Amino acid sequence: MTARTNVLLLGLAALIVAAPLVLNPSAPFGGTDDAASELVAASHPDYRRWTTPLWEPPGKEVESLLFALQAAIGAGVLGYVIGRRSK
């Protein structure tokens, strides 16, 4: 790939990420876990969880950090494996 192609692809990726934030800035960007919990609570108010978490993060920021770290490690491992196999 040429440098121009790389710049165009990076610009396209940035546009895809920024578009929802620019087009609908007041939208609530929640996760699917929260949406599913709200749906279950609305449809079955007497529902009781039958499991408990082993560890509860102290805040949403820590939870987001751990999720991003997990995604980064997974992407690194996947990139390494694909890079090694392509040689």
MOPAC internal coordinates of N, CA, C and O (Angstrom, degrees):
PM7 1SCF
backbone

  N    0.0000 0     0.00 0     0.00 0    0    0    0
  C    1.4405 1     0.00 0     0.00 0    1    0    0
  C    1.5231 1   109.64 1     0.00 0    2    1    0
  O    1.2310 1   122.00 1   -32.92 1    3    2    1
  N    1.2882 1   113.78 1   147.08 1    3    2    1
  C    1.4545 1   118.64 1   177.82 1    5    3    2
  C    1.5302 1   109.71 1   -88.41 1    6    5    3
  O    1.2310 1   121.28 1   -11.91 1    7    6    5
  N    1.3113 1   115.15 1   168.09 1    7    6    5
  C    1.4685 1   120.43 1   179.33 1    9    7    6
  C    1.5190 1   110.31 1   -64.45 1   10    9    7
  O    1.2310 1   120.45 1   144.31 1   11   10    9
  N    1.3129 1   116.75 1   -35.69 1   11   10    9
  C    1.4684 1   120.56 1   179.51 1   13   11   10
  C    1.5273 1   110.84 1   -64.18 1   14   13   11
  O    1.2310 1   120.20 1   137.66 1   15   14   13
  N    1.3195 1   117.23 1   -42.34 1   15   14   13
  C    1.4607 1   121.02 1   178.02 1   17   15   14
  C    1.5239 1   110.98 1   -62.71 1   18   17   15
  O    1.2310 1   120.66 1   138.09 1   19   18   17
  N    1.3191 1   116.33 1   -41.91 1   19   18   17
  C    1.4628 1   120.02 1   178.32 1   21   19   18
  C    1.5210 1   112.02 1   -62.25 1   22   21   19
  O    1.2310 1   120.46 1   136.62 1   23   22   21
  N    1.3165 1   116.73 1   -43.38 1   23   22   21
  C    1.4631 1   120.62 1   179.45 1   25   23   22
  C    1.5244 1   110.33 1   -64.57 1   26   25   23
  O    1.2310 1   120.04 1   138.06 1   27   26   25
  N    1.3203 1   117.52 1   -41.94 1   27   26   25
  C    1.4653 1   120.69 1   178.46 1   29   27   26
  C    1.5304 1   111.37 1   -63.57 1   30   29   27
  O    1.2310 1   119.92 1   138.22 1   31   30   29
  N    1.3186 1   117.76 1   -41.78 1   31   30   29
  C    1.4644 1   120.72 1   179.02 1   33   31   30
  C    1.5280 1   111.62 1   -66.60 1   34   33   31
  O    1.2310 1   120.19 1   139.54 1   35   34   33
  N    1.3296 1   117.25 1   -40.46 1   35   34   33
  C    1.4651 1   120.38 1   176.51 1   37   35   34
  C    1.5276 1   111.34 1   -64.60 1   38   37   35
  O    1.2310 1   120.37 1   140.31 1   39   38   37
  N    1.3120 1   116.91 1   -39.69 1   39   38   37
  C    1.4653 1   120.75 1   176.99 1   41   39   38
  C    1.5151 1   112.00 1   -64.57 1   42   41   39
  O    1.2310 1   120.61 1   139.27 1   43   42   41
  N    1.3239 1   116.43 1   -40.73 1   43   42   41
  C    1.4631 1   121.03 1   177.04 1   45   43   42
  C    1.5238 1   111.48 1   -64.38 1   46   45   43
  O    1.2310 1   120.37 1   138.59 1   47   46   45
  N    1.3147 1   116.90 1   -41.41 1   47   46   45
  C    1.4609 1   120.75 1   177.74 1   49   47   46
  C    1.5334 1   110.44 1   -63.60 1   50   49   47
  O    1.2310 1   120.09 1   137.54 1   51   50   49
  N    1.3266 1   117.44 1   -42.46 1   51   50   49
  C    1.4595 1   120.80 1   178.23 1   53   51   50
  C    1.5268 1   110.87 1   -64.11 1   54   53   51
  O    1.2310 1   120.12 1   141.77 1   55   54   53
  N    1.3149 1   117.38 1   -38.23 1   55   54   53
  C    1.4586 1   121.40 1   178.11 1   57   55   54
  C    1.5269 1   111.05 1   -65.04 1   58   57   55
  O    1.2310 1   120.24 1   138.55 1   59   58   57
  N    1.3192 1   117.15 1   -41.45 1   59   58   57
  C    1.4608 1   120.89 1   179.24 1   61   59   58
  C    1.5201 1   110.82 1   -64.28 1   62   61   59
  O    1.2310 1   120.19 1   141.28 1   63   62   61
  N    1.3241 1   117.25 1   -38.72 1   63   62   61
  C    1.4647 1   121.07 1   179.38 1   65   63   62
  C    1.5279 1   110.88 1   -71.21 1   66   65   63
  O    1.2310 1   119.88 1   139.05 1   67   66   65
  N    1.3146 1   117.83 1   -40.95 1   67   66   65
  C    1.4607 1   121.52 1  -174.22 1   69   67   66
  C    1.5292 1   113.50 1   -81.70 1   70   69   67
  O    1.2310 1   119.58 1   156.38 1   71   70   69
  N    1.3115 1   118.40 1   -23.62 1   71   70   69
  C    1.4676 1   121.38 1  -175.02 1   73   71   70
  C    1.5272 1   113.38 1   -56.26 1   74   73   71
  O    1.2310 1   118.37 1   130.92 1   75   74   73
  N    1.3206 1   120.71 1   -49.08 1   75   74   73
  C    1.4697 1   118.62 1   179.99 1   77   75   74
  C    1.5299 1   113.15 1   -63.02 1   78   77   75
  O    1.2310 1   120.23 1   146.78 1   79   78   77
  N    1.3168 1   117.16 1   -33.22 1   79   78   77
  C    1.4566 1   120.22 1   179.70 1   81   79   78
  C    1.5202 1   111.86 1   -71.37 1   82   81   79
  O    1.2310 1   120.15 1   146.68 1   83   82   81
  N    1.3293 1   117.32 1   -33.32 1   83   82   81
  C    1.4615 1   121.46 1  -179.09 1   85   83   82
  C    1.5235 1   110.77 1   -82.35 1   86   85   83
  O    1.2310 1   119.96 1   138.42 1   87   86   85
  N    1.3250 1   117.67 1   -41.58 1   87   86   85
  C    1.4546 1   121.33 1  -175.34 1   89   87   86
  C    1.5294 1   112.74 1   -72.87 1   90   89   87
  O    1.2310 1   119.70 1   148.12 1   91   90   89
  N    1.3228 1   118.18 1   -31.88 1   91   90   89
  C    1.4600 1   121.50 1  -178.66 1   93   91   90
  C    1.5328 1   109.49 1  -141.02 1   94   93   91
  O    1.2310 1   120.04 1  -106.39 1   95   94   93
  N    1.3363 1   117.54 1    73.61 1   95   94   93
  C    1.4650 1   120.06 1  -172.81 1   97   95   94
  C    1.5313 1   114.40 1   -68.66 1   98   97   95
  O    1.2310 1   119.50 1   158.33 1   99   98   97
  N    1.3289 1   118.56 1   -21.67 1   99   98   97
  C    1.4670 1   119.64 1  -177.51 1  101   99   98
  C    1.5239 1   112.80 1   -94.69 1  102  101   99
  O    1.2310 1   120.04 1  -173.78 1  103  102  101
  N    1.3170 1   117.53 1     6.22 1  103  102  101
  C    1.4594 1   120.93 1  -178.91 1  105  103  102
  C    1.5232 1   110.70 1   -71.62 1  106  105  103
  O    1.2310 1   120.64 1   -38.82 1  107  106  105
  N    1.3265 1   116.38 1   141.18 1  107  106  105
  C    1.4677 1   118.68 1   176.49 1  109  107  106
  C    1.5294 1   109.62 1   -80.01 1  110  109  107
  O    1.2310 1   120.65 1   -65.78 1  111  110  109
  N    1.3145 1   116.36 1   114.22 1  111  110  109
  C    1.4542 1   120.55 1  -179.73 1  113  111  110
  C    1.5236 1   108.15 1   -95.01 1  114  113  111
  O    1.2310 1   120.96 1   -92.14 1  115  114  113
  N    1.3232 1   115.78 1    87.86 1  115  114  113
  C    1.4586 1   121.28 1   179.15 1  117  115  114
  C    1.5089 1   110.17 1  -104.59 1  118  117  115
  O    1.2310 1   121.47 1   -12.02 1  119  118  117
  N    1.3091 1   114.80 1   167.98 1  119  118  117
  C    1.4544 1   119.93 1   179.82 1  121  119  118
  C    1.5157 1   111.84 1   -87.79 1  122  121  119
  O    1.2310 1   120.79 1   -12.65 1  123  122  121
  N    1.3026 1   116.10 1   167.35 1  123  122  121
  C    1.4597 1   120.96 1   179.56 1  125  123  122
  C    1.5178 1   111.40 1   -70.64 1  126  125  123
  O    1.2310 1   120.07 1   151.00 1  127  126  125
  N    1.3202 1   117.47 1   -29.00 1  127  126  125
  C    1.4683 1   119.61 1   177.56 1  129  127  126
  C    1.5280 1   110.41 1   -62.73 1  130  129  127
  O    1.2310 1   120.63 1   135.48 1  131  130  129
  N    1.3316 1   116.40 1   -44.52 1  131  130  129
  C    1.4621 1   120.22 1   179.13 1  133  131  130
  C    1.5254 1   111.13 1   -65.11 1  134  133  131
  O    1.2310 1   120.46 1   138.06 1  135  134  133
  N    1.3318 1   116.73 1   -41.94 1  135  134  133
  C    1.4615 1   120.33 1  -179.98 1  137  135  134
  C    1.5291 1   110.91 1   -63.90 1  138  137  135
  O    1.2310 1   120.31 1   138.51 1  139  138  137
  N    1.3273 1   117.02 1   -41.49 1  139  138  137
  C    1.4658 1   120.30 1   179.47 1  141  139  138
  C    1.5216 1   110.70 1   -66.64 1  142  141  139
  O    1.2310 1   119.85 1   139.24 1  143  142  141
  N    1.3134 1   117.89 1   -40.76 1  143  142  141
  C    1.4687 1   121.26 1   178.61 1  145  143  142
  C    1.5241 1   110.97 1   -62.17 1  146  145  143
  O    1.2310 1   120.40 1   137.46 1  147  146  145
  N    1.3262 1   116.83 1   -42.54 1  147  146  145
  C    1.4599 1   120.71 1   178.59 1  149  147  146
  C    1.5204 1   111.29 1   -65.47 1  150  149  147
  O    1.2310 1   119.98 1   140.66 1  151  150  149
  N    1.3255 1   117.64 1   -39.34 1  151  150  149
  C    1.4609 1   121.58 1   179.48 1  153  151  150
  C    1.5259 1   111.22 1   -65.70 1  154  153  151
  O    1.2310 1   120.46 1   136.97 1  155  154  153
  N    1.3264 1   116.73 1   -43.03 1  155  154  153
  C    1.4649 1   120.86 1   178.09 1  157  155  154
  C    1.5289 1   110.00 1   -64.28 1  158  157  155
  O    1.2310 1   120.25 1   136.81 1  159  158  157
  N    1.3265 1   117.14 1   -43.19 1  159  158  157
  C    1.4597 1   120.41 1  -179.92 1  161  159  158
  C    1.5331 1   111.40 1   -64.06 1  162  161  159
  O    1.2310 1   120.33 1   144.31 1  163  162  161
  N    1.3294 1   116.98 1   -35.69 1  163  162  161
  C    1.4644 1   120.01 1   179.87 1  165  163  162
  C    1.5262 1   112.02 1   -74.52 1  166  165  163
  O    1.2310 1   120.23 1   141.68 1  167  166  165
  N    1.3256 1   117.16 1   -38.32 1  167  166  165
  C    1.4676 1   119.43 1  -176.04 1  169  167  166
  C    1.5247 1   113.23 1   -84.71 1  170  169  167
  O    1.2310 1   119.89 1   150.65 1  171  170  169
  N    1.3271 1   117.82 1   -29.35 1  171  170  169
  C    1.4691 1   122.45 1   179.86 1  173  171  170
  C    1.5303 1   109.27 1  -134.85 1  174  173  171
  O    1.2310 1   120.09 1   -96.15 1  175  174  173
  N    1.3416 1   117.43 1    83.85 1  175  174  173
  C    1.4679 1   119.33 1  -176.10 1  177  175  174
  C    1.5255 1   113.88 1   -63.71 1  178  177  175
  O    1.2310 1   119.82 1   157.37 1  179  178  177
  N    1.3225 1   117.95 1   -22.63 1  179  178  177
  C    1.4605 1   120.09 1  -178.26 1  181  179  178
  C    1.5286 1   112.74 1   -92.97 1  182  181  179
  O    1.2310 1   119.89 1  -169.93 1  183  182  181
  N    1.3266 1   117.82 1    10.07 1  183  182  181
  C    1.4585 1   121.30 1  -178.39 1  185  183  182
  C    1.5268 1   110.49 1   -66.88 1  186  185  183
  O    1.2310 1   120.73 1   -43.62 1  187  186  185
  N    1.3062 1   116.22 1   136.38 1  187  186  185
  C    1.4594 1   122.65 1   177.86 1  189  187  186
  C    1.5181 1   109.08 1  -122.76 1  190  189  187
  O    1.2310 1   120.33 1   -49.10 1  191  190  189
  N    1.3325 1   116.97 1   130.90 1  191  190  189
  C    1.4727 1   120.48 1   178.41 1  193  191  190
  C    1.5119 1   109.59 1   -63.11 1  194  193  191
  O    1.2310 1   120.42 1   -40.07 1  195  194  193
  N    1.3195 1   116.80 1   139.93 1  195  194  193
  C    1.4604 1   120.56 1   178.47 1  197  195  194
  C    1.5181 1   112.25 1  -104.64 1  198  197  195
  O    1.2310 1   120.40 1  -177.35 1  199  198  197
  N    1.3262 1   116.85 1     2.65 1  199  198  197
  C    1.4640 1   121.72 1   174.79 1  201  199  198
  C    1.5271 1   108.79 1  -128.44 1  202  201  199
  O    1.2310 1   121.27 1   -17.85 1  203  202  201
  N    1.3022 1   115.18 1   162.15 1  203  202  201
  C    1.4649 1   120.46 1   173.85 1  205  203  202
  C    1.5217 1   108.26 1  -131.28 1  206  205  203
  O    1.2310 1   120.21 1   -35.59 1  207  206  205
  N    1.3389 1   117.20 1   144.41 1  207  206  205
  C    1.4577 1   119.49 1   178.88 1  209  207  206
  C    1.5260 1   111.31 1   -65.71 1  210  209  207
  O    1.2310 1   121.00 1   -32.69 1  211  210  209
  N    1.3335 1   115.69 1   147.31 1  211  210  209
  C    1.4605 1   119.92 1   175.84 1  213  211  210
  C    1.5209 1   111.00 1   -69.14 1  214  213  211
  O    1.2310 1   120.76 1   142.86 1  215  214  213
  N    1.3444 1   116.16 1   -37.14 1  215  214  213
  C    1.4647 1   122.22 1  -179.54 1  217  215  214
  C    1.5140 1   108.22 1  -147.63 1  218  217  215
  O    1.2310 1   120.24 1   -47.43 1  219  218  217
  N    1.2916 1   117.15 1   132.57 1  219  218  217
  C    1.4603 1   122.93 1   178.67 1  221  219  218
  C    1.5253 1   108.09 1  -104.57 1  222  221  219
  O    1.2310 1   119.36 1   -58.53 1  223  222  221
  N    1.3516 1   118.83 1   121.47 1  223  222  221
  C    1.4696 1   119.89 1   178.75 1  225  223  222
  C    1.5270 1   110.45 1   -60.95 1  226  225  223
  O    1.2310 1   120.17 1   -30.67 1  227  226  225
  N    1.3284 1   117.28 1   149.33 1  227  226  225
  C    1.4648 1   119.85 1  -176.34 1  229  227  226
  C    1.5265 1   114.15 1   -68.88 1  230  229  227
  O    1.2310 1   119.27 1   163.27 1  231  230  229
  N    1.3148 1   119.00 1   -16.73 1  231  230  229
  C    1.4622 1   120.38 1  -179.65 1  233  231  230
  C    1.5201 1   111.22 1  -162.79 1  234  233  231
  O    1.2310 1   121.30 1   -11.11 1  235  234  233
  N    1.3267 1   115.12 1   168.89 1  235  234  233
  C    1.4707 1   120.79 1   179.26 1  237  235  234
  C    1.5267 1   111.09 1   -64.51 1  238  237  235
  O    1.2310 1   120.53 1   148.22 1  239  238  237
  N    1.3407 1   116.59 1   -31.78 1  239  238  237
  C    1.4625 1   119.76 1  -178.86 1  241  239  238
  C    1.5227 1   110.89 1   -65.99 1  242  241  239
  O    1.2310 1   120.60 1   138.97 1  243  242  241
  N    1.3183 1   116.47 1   -41.03 1  243  242  241
  C    1.4669 1   120.40 1   179.23 1  245  243  242
  C    1.5204 1   109.67 1   -67.31 1  246  245  243
  O    1.2310 1   120.79 1   140.30 1  247  246  245
  N    1.3280 1   116.09 1   -39.70 1  247  246  245
  C    1.4655 1   120.49 1   178.21 1  249  247  246
  C    1.5317 1   110.41 1   -61.78 1  250  249  247
  O    1.2310 1   120.27 1   136.11 1  251  250  249
  N    1.3280 1   117.08 1   -43.89 1  251  250  249
  C    1.4686 1   121.08 1   177.94 1  253  251  250
  C    1.5245 1   111.18 1   -64.75 1  254  253  251
  O    1.2310 1   120.64 1   139.42 1  255  254  253
  N    1.3279 1   116.39 1   -40.58 1  255  254  253
  C    1.4609 1   120.57 1   178.68 1  257  255  254
  C    1.5230 1   111.00 1   -61.29 1  258  257  255
  O    1.2310 1   120.23 1   134.21 1  259  258  257
  N    1.3195 1   117.16 1   -45.79 1  259  258  257
  C    1.4644 1   120.62 1   179.92 1  261  259  258
  C    1.5285 1   111.52 1   -64.86 1  262  261  259
  O    1.2310 1   120.49 1   141.96 1  263  262  261
  N    1.3249 1   116.66 1   -38.04 1  263  262  261
  C    1.4626 1   120.05 1   177.65 1  265  263  262
  C    1.5286 1   110.68 1   -65.08 1  266  265  263
  O    1.2310 1   120.19 1   135.70 1  267  266  265
  N    1.3368 1   117.24 1   -44.30 1  267  266  265
  C    1.4589 1   121.02 1   178.75 1  269  267  266
  C    1.5191 1   111.33 1   -65.23 1  270  269  267
  O    1.2310 1   120.28 1   141.42 1  271  270  269
  N    1.3234 1   117.07 1   -38.58 1  271  270  269
  C    1.4634 1   121.12 1   177.49 1  273  271  270
  C    1.5260 1   110.88 1   -63.65 1  274  273  271
  O    1.2310 1   120.71 1   137.35 1  275  274  273
  N    1.3202 1   116.25 1   -42.65 1  275  274  273
  C    1.4665 1   120.66 1   177.61 1  277  275  274
  C    1.5261 1   110.57 1   -61.83 1  278  277  275
  O    1.2310 1   120.08 1   137.17 1  279  278  277
  N    1.3227 1   117.46 1   -42.83 1  279  278  277
  C    1.4614 1   121.10 1   178.88 1  281  279  278
  C    1.5290 1   111.13 1   -65.14 1  282  281  279
  O    1.2310 1   120.15 1   139.45 1  283  282  281
  N    1.3262 1   117.32 1   -40.55 1  283  282  281
  C    1.4665 1   121.11 1  -179.94 1  285  283  282
  C    1.5220 1   111.22 1   -65.73 1  286  285  283
  O    1.2310 1   120.33 1   137.49 1  287  286  285
  N    1.3211 1   116.97 1   -42.51 1  287  286  285
  C    1.4729 1   119.88 1   178.85 1  289  287  286
  C    1.5210 1   109.99 1   -64.51 1  290  289  287
  O    1.2310 1   120.44 1   136.65 1  291  290  289
  N    1.3202 1   116.76 1   -43.35 1  291  290  289
  C    1.4620 1   120.21 1   178.49 1  293  291  290
  C    1.5216 1   112.14 1   -62.22 1  294  293  291
  O    1.2310 1   120.66 1   137.75 1  295  294  293
  N    1.3392 1   116.34 1   -42.25 1  295  294  293
  C    1.4654 1   119.65 1   178.41 1  297  295  294
  C    1.5214 1   111.04 1   -65.96 1  298  297  295
  O    1.2310 1   120.25 1   142.71 1  299  298  297
  N    1.3293 1   117.14 1   -37.29 1  299  298  297
  C    1.4659 1   120.38 1   177.89 1  301  299  298
  C    1.5183 1   111.71 1   -64.60 1  302  301  299
  O    1.2310 1   120.65 1   135.24 1  303  302  301
  N    1.3236 1   116.36 1   -44.76 1  303  302  301
  C    1.4691 1   120.05 1   178.70 1  305  303  302
  C    1.5288 1   110.39 1   -64.07 1  306  305  303
  O    1.2310 1   120.58 1   134.88 1  307  306  305
  N    1.3241 1   116.51 1   -45.12 1  307  306  305
  C    1.4621 1   119.87 1   179.48 1  309  307  306
  C    1.5308 1   111.31 1   -62.44 1  310  309  307
  O    1.2310 1   120.28 1   136.03 1  311  310  309
  N    1.3340 1   117.07 1   -43.97 1  311  310  309
  C    1.4654 1   120.24 1   177.90 1  313  311  310
  C    1.5172 1   112.34 1   -62.87 1  314  313  311
  O    1.2310 1   120.52 1   140.46 1  315  314  313
  N    1.3284 1   116.61 1   -39.54 1  315  314  313
  C    1.4542 1   120.34 1   178.27 1  317  315  314
  C    1.5243 1   111.03 1   -63.47 1  318  317  315
  O    1.2310 1   120.60 1   134.30 1  319  318  317
  N    1.3235 1   116.47 1   -45.70 1  319  318  317
  C    1.4745 1   120.46 1  -179.02 1  321  319  318
  C    1.5210 1   110.84 1   -64.25 1  322  321  319
  O    1.2310 1   120.35 1   135.44 1  323  322  321
  N    1.3159 1   116.94 1   -44.56 1  323  322  321
  C    1.4756 1   119.63 1   179.15 1  325  323  322
  C    1.5115 1   110.01 1   -64.84 1  326  325  323
  O    1.2310 1   120.00 1   139.20 1  327  326  325
  N    1.3388 1   117.60 1   -40.80 1  327  326  325
  C    1.4675 1   120.44 1   178.77 1  329  327  326
  C    1.5161 1   112.32 1   -63.92 1  330  329  327
  O    1.2310 1   120.20 1   138.79 1  331  330  329
  N    1.2971 1   117.23 1   -41.21 1  331  330  329
  C    1.4703 1   120.60 1   179.09 1  333  331  330
  C    1.5228 1   112.21 1   -68.18 1  334  333  331
  O    1.2310 1   120.44 1   142.68 1  335  334  333
  N    1.3161 1   116.77 1   -37.32 1  335  334  333
  C    1.4631 1   120.08 1  -178.50 1  337  335  334
  C    1.5276 1   112.87 1   -74.46 1  338  337  335
  O    1.2310 1   120.33 1   156.36 1  339  338  337
  N    1.3242 1   116.98 1   -23.64 1  339  338  337
  C    1.4633 1   119.72 1  -176.51 1  341  339  338
  C    1.5277 1   112.38 1   -83.47 1  342  341  339
  O    1.2310 1   119.34 1   169.66 1  343  342  341
  N    1.3156 1   118.87 1   -10.34 1  343  342  341
  C    1.4708 1   121.41 1  -179.43 1  345  343  342
  C    1.4990 1   111.75 1   -79.52 1  346  345  343
  O    1.2310 1   120.10 1   180.00 1  347  346  345

